[in-house]
Amino acid sequence: MEQKRRRKKISGADLAFRICNGIFMIAFVIVTLYPVLNTLAISFNEGTDALRGGIYLWPRVFTLKNYTTVLQKDNLITGAYITVLRTIIGTLLALVTNAILAFIVSRKNFIFAKSVSLFWVITMYVNGGLIPTFLLYKSLGLTNSFAVYVIPGMISAFNMLVIRTYMRGIPDSLEESAQLDGAGYTTIFLKIISPLCKPVYATVALFVAVFQWNSWFDAMLYNRMSTQYTTLQYELMKLLSSVSNQSSSAEAMKNSEGSITPTSIRAAATIVTMLPIVCIYPFLQKYFVTGLTLGGVKE
């Protein structure tokens, strides 16, 4: 009797919904993963064979030559080193500066909170343009230097507003109790607010890290003549541009082994670019979801 009671009858409408929902989710996963798996298969496939088409989820003629060609490119090691360095330093600096600014703006007794917030919101929609920005960076001595990668991105209006919104959701009683015990704003920020903001910090850190890792335009614009400050993405972009300017047949004839084509090189470069972010994201996913849902529940 108890087992029968536990078993709830499923109506025909509920069963149909579950079946349709399962089919939809499976189709969504396939549509999402197929381009990545297809690119991975092409990257491991022999170039001239890949031109025939018909490669879906598994390479037809397995080879590592596409990856060796990409990894043997000039300045690739230097570019990878600079990219990792700018990602780490840029993420840390951006997180610290945005968190401090968000803490200041989120305080209710800060009389200029609305004015400062409005100022940063305006910067999200209005900027000086590409040429004035280049001239400004040049006058400040940021061009042909590593600083151009990290200093301009230290403050982001969007990231600051995300952190500020999360901080405003923290009960004021925690800050008031700390102040009664003699804690200053520095102690409150470091020992009370920041430990509670780990989810939003992880979310913002992921935003900034992905931006820093994928950036190549700033390297081309500000450090084009300084090979010691080149980035991985910029080197891969130049590689893709060089192979794209050549036809597939000419490229295949150019190589003695006939195993490299623009299609296979692009696939290998794409996998090299996205692999680090794909490896890091699962460890930050729970914080990422929590950070994106902030503000959804108000007391």
Secondary structure, DSSP 4 states (H G I P E B T S, - for coil): -HHHHHSPPPPHHHHHHHHHHHHHHHHHHHHHHHHHHHHHHHHTB-HHHHTT---SSS-SSB-SHHHHHHHTSTTHHHHHHHHHHHHHHHHHHHHHHHHHHHHHHH-TT-TTHHHHHHHHHHHTT----HHHHHHHHHHTT-TTSTHHHHSTTS--HHHHHHHHHHHHTS-HHHHHHHHHTT--HHHHIIIIIHHHTHHHHHHHHHHHHHHHHH--HHHHHHSTT-GGG--HHHHHHHHHHHHHTS-HHHHHHHSTT----HHHHHHHHHHHHHHHHHHHHHHHHHHHHHHHTTTSS--
